[in-house]
Amino acid sequence: MRTIVLAITLGLFSFASARAEDFGSTTIDLGMVVGNLEKSADFYTKVVGFKEVDGFEVPGDFAKEAGLTDGTALKVRVFVLGEGKTATKLKLMELPATKPAPADSATIHSRLGFRYLTIMVTDTTTALERLEKNGIKTVSKGGAVELPKPFPSGVFLTVFRDPDGNLIEFVGPKK
């Protein structure tokens, strides 16, 4: 009897697994609380290459009921990388009255949780020039390091930080 119950339970779990067709979109949007919204907006548009689109506001009572905040209202600025429904969306918000703790991103293993953004680029050289032009120093030694085997040869990784210290990586070839 115990075996039958276990088999039925395991069968239900595998039956209940999510499938790609269960989602309205397989693109993930990312929300970030930032220390200085203007500085971060400038960074993500000029340095990384996002484009700002219409944002939105979330009333405090809804934010509390939804489990997002303690009742603090949200003003969200939205930035996209790409076009159409599958464009990556980065939602930035500043909550100065709440005094959030700064990120600990000394390394990717400094803290649990989301640790870095990966942005695929078509030309690492151009991306590095954009970083330099905007005064952004790389964490990667020499600006970009070639990925080791078994990754394809000629693909480089450039790691740098946003204004709040979050790690971002550009990955792509050099032209």
C-alpha positions as CSV (number, residue, x, y, z in Angstrom):
1,M,0.0,0.0,0.0
2,R,2.8,2.4,0.9
3,T,4.4,1.8,-2.5
4,I,1.1,2.6,-4.3
5,V,0.7,5.8,-2.4
6,L,4.3,6.8,-3.2
7,A,3.9,5.9,-6.8
8,I,0.7,8.0,-7.0
9,T,2.3,10.9,-5.2
10,L,5.3,10.9,-7.5
11,G,3.0,10.6,-10.5
12,L,1.1,13.7,-9.4
13,F,4.2,15.7,-8.9
14,S,5.5,14.8,-12.4
15,F,2.1,15.5,-13.8
16,A,2.0,18.9,-12.1
17,S,5.4,20.0,-13.5
18,A,5.3,23.4,-15.3
19,R,5.7,23.4,-19.1
20,A,6.7,26.2,-21.4
21,E,3.1,26.4,-22.7
22,D,1.9,27.1,-19.1
23,F,3.5,30.6,-19.2
24,G,2.2,33.7,-20.9
25,S,5.9,34.5,-21.7
26,T,9.2,32.8,-21.2
27,T,10.9,36.1,-20.9
28,I,11.7,37.1,-17.3
29,D,11.3,40.7,-16.1
30,L,13.6,41.8,-13.2
31,G,12.6,44.4,-10.6
32,M,15.4,46.2,-8.7
33,V,15.4,48.6,-5.8
34,V,18.1,51.1,-6.4
35,G,19.8,53.7,-4.2
36,N,19.6,56.6,-6.7
37,L,17.0,56.2,-9.4
38,E,18.3,58.9,-11.7
39,K,21.9,57.6,-11.5
40,S,20.7,54.0,-12.2
41,A,18.4,55.1,-15.1
42,D,21.4,56.9,-16.6
43,F,23.6,53.9,-16.1
44,Y,21.3,51.3,-17.6
45,T,20.5,53.4,-20.7
46,K,23.9,55.0,-21.5
47,V,26.3,52.2,-20.3
48,V,24.3,49.0,-20.7
49,G,22.0,50.0,-23.6
50,F,18.5,49.7,-22.3
51,K,15.8,52.0,-23.6
52,E,13.2,53.6,-21.2
53,V,9.5,52.9,-21.8
54,D,6.4,53.8,-19.9
55,G,6.6,53.0,-16.2
56,F,3.8,52.6,-13.7
57,E,2.8,53.2,-10.1
58,V,1.7,50.7,-7.5
59,P,-0.5,52.1,-4.6
60,G,0.8,51.3,-1.1
61,D,-2.3,49.4,0.0
62,F,-2.0,47.1,-3.0
63,A,1.7,46.7,-2.6
64,K,1.1,45.6,1.1
65,E,-1.7,43.3,0.2
66,A,0.4,41.7,-2.5
67,G,3.3,41.2,-0.2
68,L,5.6,43.5,-2.0
69,T,6.1,46.2,0.6
70,D,5.1,47.2,4.1
71,G,2.6,49.6,2.5
72,T,5.1,51.8,0.7
73,A,3.8,52.9,-2.7
74,L,6.0,52.2,-5.7
75,K,6.9,54.3,-8.7
76,V,8.5,52.0,-11.2
77,R,10.5,53.1,-14.2
78,V,10.7,50.4,-16.9
79,F,13.6,49.8,-19.3
80,V,13.7,47.3,-22.2
81,L,16.5,45.6,-24.0
82,G,15.2,44.5,-27.3
83,E,11.8,44.9,-29.0
84,G,8.4,43.4,-28.7
85,K,6.9,40.9,-26.2
86,T,10.1,39.0,-25.7
87,A,12.2,42.1,-24.8
88,T,13.9,41.9,-21.5
89,K,12.4,44.4,-19.0
90,L,14.3,45.9,-16.1
91,K,12.0,47.6,-13.6
92,L,13.8,50.1,-11.4
93,M,12.4,51.8,-8.2
94,E,13.8,53.9,-5.5
95,L,12.4,53.7,-1.9
96,P,14.4,56.3,0.0
97,A,12.1,56.3,3.1
98,T,12.7,52.6,3.6
99,K,16.5,52.7,3.9
100,P,17.2,49.3,2.2
101,A,20.6,47.7,2.9
102,P,23.1,47.9,0.1
103,A,24.0,44.9,-2.0
104,D,26.9,42.8,-1.0
105,S,28.4,41.9,-4.4
106,A,32.0,41.6,-3.6
107,T,31.8,38.2,-5.4
108,I,29.0,36.1,-6.7
109,H,29.2,34.0,-3.6
110,S,29.0,36.9,-1.1
111,R,25.3,36.5,-0.6
112,L,22.4,34.2,-1.6
113,G,19.9,35.4,-4.3
114,F,20.2,36.9,-7.7
115,R,23.8,37.7,-8.2
116,Y,24.4,39.2,-11.6
117,L,22.9,40.1,-15.0
118,T,24.2,38.6,-18.2
119,I,23.9,40.8,-21.3
120,M,24.9,39.1,-24.6
121,V,26.7,41.6,-26.9
122,T,27.7,41.4,-30.6
123,D,31.0,43.1,-30.0
124,T,32.9,43.1,-26.7
125,T,35.3,45.8,-28.0
126,T,32.5,48.2,-28.6
127,A,30.9,47.4,-25.2
128,L,34.3,48.0,-23.5
129,E,34.6,51.4,-25.2
130,R,31.1,52.3,-24.0
131,L,32.1,51.4,-20.4
132,E,35.3,53.4,-20.7
133,K,33.5,56.4,-22.2
134,N,31.2,56.4,-19.2
135,G,34.0,56.0,-16.6
136,I,33.0,52.4,-15.6
137,K,35.9,50.2,-14.4
138,T,35.7,46.5,-15.1
139,V,36.1,43.9,-12.5
140,S,37.5,41.5,-15.1
141,K,41.3,41.7,-15.4
142,G,42.3,43.4,-18.6
143,G,38.7,44.4,-19.3
144,A,37.6,41.2,-20.9
145,V,38.7,37.6,-20.5
146,E,38.2,34.8,-23.0
147,L,35.9,32.0,-21.8
148,P,37.7,28.7,-21.2
149,K,36.9,25.4,-22.9
150,P,34.4,23.9,-23.3
151,F,32.9,27.3,-24.3
152,P,33.3,28.3,-27.9
153,S,36.6,30.1,-28.6
154,G,36.6,33.8,-29.2
155,V,33.8,34.5,-26.7
156,F,34.8,37.1,-24.0
157,L,33.4,37.9,-20.6
158,T,33.5,41.5,-19.2
159,V,32.3,42.0,-15.6
160,F,31.5,45.4,-14.1
161,R,29.2,47.0,-11.5
162,D,26.2,49.2,-11.6
163,P,25.9,52.2,-9.3
164,D,24.7,50.1,-6.4
165,G,27.5,47.5,-6.8
166,N,25.5,44.8,-8.5
167,L,27.5,42.7,-10.9
168,I,26.8,42.8,-14.6
169,E,28.5,40.8,-17.3
170,F,28.7,41.4,-21.1
171,V,29.4,38.2,-23.0
172,G,30.3,38.1,-26.7
173,P,33.0,38.1,-29.4
174,K,35.6,40.7,-30.1
175,K,35.4,42.2,-33.6
